[in-house]
Amino acid sequence: MGFYAVLVNLYSQVLQEPGDRSHWCVVAYWEEKTRVGRLYSVQEPSLDIFYDLPQGNGFCLGQLNSDNKSQLVQKVRSKIGYGIQLTKEVDGVWVYNRSSYPIFIKSATLDNPDSRTLLVHKVFPGFSIKAFDYEKAYTLQRPNDHEFTQQPWTGFTVQISFVKGWGQCYTRQFISSCPCWLEVIFNNR
């Protein structure tokens, strides 16, 4: 199954899954074009996503078994450290960079709704950003950007890469070229 077919399957599992709706988001961890581990369902108001167990209580990426032997993936995994904290607030979802390296975020709610392409935002260590706005997400239309015609899109997702960026300003044009990244899919109900 191709990378984009996997994403479509992932979105349909999360967005159309019957039953318990107590989670406010699910997190998928990726190494390049391969999802590693299970979907992590989030019920608590905040979630730490980190590399080593002593560095938090939450989603430990270091405990996931990865078949990826790429030297770059291994190097970036080791730099995740304290990682990030996702926090659901009244006004939306905030991402705090607890790592010693920058993270990169792409979210439809971070940009002007009339924008032709979505920008990737760099967040330095120790800083936070309102990565998702529920109210704004409900009003968004699907962009006509070439990237979005090549992959599934929903206004209820945020993509986050560790250490390495992607997009117009980088050699990596798509997040699937980043060594280590997250797909955060928000419950829209």
Backbone hydrogen bonds, N-H to C=O, Kabsch-Sander energy under -0.5 kcal/mol:
donor,donor_aa,acceptor,acceptor_aa,energy
6,V,2,G,-2.1
7,L,3,F,-1.9
8,V,4,Y,-2.3
9,N,5,A,-2.3
10,L,6,V,-2.5
11,Y,7,L,-2.9
12,S,8,V,-2.4
13,Q,9,N,-2.1
14,V,10,L,-2.1
15,L,11,Y,-3.1
16,Q,12,S,-1.5
24,W,42,V,-2.5
25,C,42,V,-1.0
26,V,185,I,-2.2
27,V,40,Y,-2.3
28,A,183,E,-2.5
29,Y,36,V,-0.5
30,W,181,W,-3.2
31,E,34,T,-2.8
32,E,178,C,-1.4
34,T,31,E,-2.0
35,R,33,K,-0.5
36,V,29,Y,-2.9
40,Y,27,V,-2.7
41,S,39,L,-0.7
42,V,25,C,-2.9
43,Q,41,S,-0.6
47,L,86,L,-2.7
48,D,57,N,-0.6
49,I,84,I,-2.9
50,F,59,F,-2.0
51,Y,81,G,-2.7
52,D,81,G,-0.5
55,Q,52,D,-1.8
56,G,53,L,-1.2
59,F,48,D,-2.6
60,C,58,G,-0.8
61,L,50,F,-3.2
61,L,59,F,-0.8
62,G,51,Y,-1.2
63,Q,60,C,-1.0
64,L,61,L,-1.5
66,S,64,L,-0.6
69,K,67,D,-0.5
74,Q,70,S,-2.3
75,K,71,Q,-2.3
76,V,72,L,-2.6
77,R,73,V,-2.9
78,S,74,Q,-1.8
79,K,75,K,-0.7
79,K,76,V,-1.2
80,I,76,V,-0.6
80,I,77,R,-1.2
83,G,80,I,-2.7
84,I,49,I,-2.3
85,Q,96,Y,-1.9
86,L,47,L,-2.8
87,T,94,W,-2.5
88,K,45,P,-3.2
89,E,87,T,-0.7
89,E,92,G,-3.4
92,G,89,E,-0.9
93,V,132,F,-2.5
94,W,87,T,-2.7
95,V,129,I,-2.6
96,Y,85,Q,-2.4
97,N,127,F,-2.9
98,R,83,G,-2.1
98,R,96,Y,-1.0
99,S,83,G,-1.1
103,I,123,V,-2.2
104,F,161,S,-2.2
105,I,121,H,-2.7
106,K,159,Q,-2.4
108,A,157,T,-0.6
110,L,107,S,-1.6
111,D,108,A,-0.6
115,S,112,N,-2.1
121,H,105,I,-3.4
121,H,119,L,-0.6
123,V,103,I,-3.0
124,F,122,K,-0.5
126,G,97,N,-2.6
127,F,124,F,-1.9
129,I,95,V,-1.9
131,A,93,V,-1.2
131,A,129,I,-1.3
132,F,93,V,-1.7
137,A,133,D,-2.4
138,Y,134,Y,-1.6
139,T,135,E,-0.6
139,T,136,K,-1.0
140,L,136,K,-0.6
140,L,137,A,-0.9
148,F,145,D,-0.5
149,T,145,D,-1.1
149,T,146,H,-0.6
150,Q,146,H,-0.7
150,Q,147,E,-0.7
157,T,154,T,-0.9
158,V,184,V,-2.1
159,Q,106,K,-2.3
160,I,182,L,-2.2
161,S,104,F,-2.5
162,F,180,C,-2.3
163,V,102,P,-2.0
164,K,162,F,-2.8
167,G,172,R,-2.5
170,Y,167,G,-1.7
173,Q,171,T,-0.7
177,S,174,F,-2.1
178,C,175,I,-2.3
181,W,30,W,-2.4
182,L,160,I,-3.4
183,E,28,A,-2.5
184,V,158,V,-3.1
184,V,182,L,-0.5
185,I,26,V,-2.7
185,I,183,E,-0.6
186,F,156,F,-3.0
186,F,184,V,-0.6
187,N,24,W,-2.2
188,N,186,F,-0.5
